[in-house]
Amino acid sequence: GTSRQIPQTIIIGVRKGGTRALLEMLDIHPNIVVAATEVHFFDWDENYVKGIDWYRSLMPFSYGNQITIEKTPGYFTSPQAPERIHDMNSSIKLLLILRDPTERVISDYTQVYYNRVESHKPVQLFEDVVIKNGALNTKYKAIQRSLYDVHMEKWLKHFSLDQIHIVDGNTLIKDPLPELQKVERFLNLPSRIMSSNFYFNQTKGFYCIRSDGRERCLHESKGRPHPLVNNTVLEQLYSYFREHNAKFYRMVNHSFDWH
């Protein structure tokens, strides 16, 4: 009695915002099934041309009462993704998880840094990447990805605000349950995720998941220590994002506790 369904909900981003944590925590819910990998269907042309049946073939089997969810963090910043998703299903529900944009930049850098170290490639200090000729390097991709207002504008051309639920990534890591309960309500699902599904792992410094008699933590690449960033550089980043954040708050009728 199961079949593969096109997702009724997509986690559209943001990269280094907590998309993996959100997906794995939602996977606790008996009415949710999740795609195992990031599909990159709507943001990579070489995948999009393979068509909707190819996309469906990558989804897990589900029962009629279950919602299928996939997550690809690259969708949020992709110029093509909003229109393509709208063409597939104009009434789809979207989940967007965001965190403080400066923290997100540092986390983005950290991921690239470790990937380069593991591949024995040369690395640069955070300050050398973010500052060019004494000024903020606003062309740095990680900074561009944190301009939430710029990207949100594209989504709001195709979807109404009540179709996009924003998850606070900073809160999800510190206290997951209230954020997940909001998602349950947004998706019109019965309340099934409970505080007993989480336990704080002192070694890792974040919450891990307990469900179906199993305990699991996010991959070891999550929660890596961030570099200590020069205060002057931090202030430059805070200052640069301040106006963009204010614009974003107005767009979504909600304020976040960001610098």
Rosetta blueprint (number, residue, H / E / L):
1 G L
2 T L
3 S E
4 R E
5 Q L
6 I L
7 P L
8 Q L
9 T E
10 I E
11 I E
12 I E
13 G E
14 V L
15 R L
16 K L
17 G L
18 G L
19 T H
20 R H
21 A H
22 L H
23 L H
24 E H
25 M H
26 L H
27 D L
28 I L
29 H L
30 P L
31 N L
32 I E
33 V E
34 V E
35 A L
36 A L
37 T L
38 E L
39 V L
40 H L
41 F L
42 F L
43 D L
44 W L
45 D H
46 E H
47 N H
48 Y H
49 V L
50 K L
51 G L
52 I H
53 D H
54 W H
55 Y H
56 R H
57 S H
58 L L
59 M L
60 P L
61 F E
62 S E
63 Y L
64 G L
65 N L
66 Q L
67 I E
68 T E
69 I E
70 E E
71 K E
72 T L
73 P H
74 G H
75 Y H
76 F L
77 T L
78 S L
79 P L
80 Q L
81 A H
82 P H
83 E H
84 R H
85 I H
86 H H
87 D H
88 M H
89 N L
90 S L
91 S L
92 I L
93 K E
94 L E
95 L E
96 L E
97 I E
98 L E
99 R L
100 D L
101 P H
102 T H
103 E H
104 R H
105 V H
106 I H
107 S H
108 D H
109 Y H
110 T H
111 Q H
112 V H
113 Y H
114 Y H
115 N H
116 R H
117 V H
118 E H
119 S L
120 H L
121 K L
122 P L
123 V L
124 Q L
125 L L
126 F H
127 E H
128 D H
129 V H
130 V H
131 I E
132 K E
133 N L
134 G L
135 A E
136 L E
137 N L
138 T L
139 K L
140 Y L
141 K H
142 A H
143 I H
144 Q H
145 R H
146 S L
147 L L
148 Y H
149 D H
150 V H
151 H H
152 M H
153 E H
154 K H
155 W H
156 L H
157 K L
158 H L
159 F L
160 S L
161 L H
162 D H
163 Q H
164 I E
165 H E
166 I E
167 V E
168 D E
169 G H
170 N H
171 T H
172 L H
173 I H
174 K H
175 D L
176 P H
177 L H
178 P H
179 E H
180 L H
181 Q H
182 K H
183 V H
184 E H
185 R H
186 F H
187 L L
188 N L
189 L L
190 P L
191 S L
192 R L
193 I L
194 M L
195 S H
196 S H
197 N H
198 F E
199 Y E
200 F E
201 N E
202 Q L
203 T L
204 K L
205 G L
206 F E
207 Y E
208 C E
209 I E
210 R E
211 S E
212 D L
213 G L
214 R E
215 E E
216 R E
217 C L
218 L L
219 H L
220 E L
221 S L
222 K L
223 G L
224 R L
225 P L
226 H L
227 P L
228 L L
229 V L
230 N L
231 N H
232 T H
233 V H
234 L H
235 E H
236 Q H
237 L H
238 Y H
239 S H
240 Y H
241 F H
242 R H
243 E H
244 H H
245 N H
246 A H
247 K H
248 F H
249 Y H
250 R H
251 M H
252 V H
253 N L
254 H L
255 S L
256 F L
257 D L
258 W L
259 H L
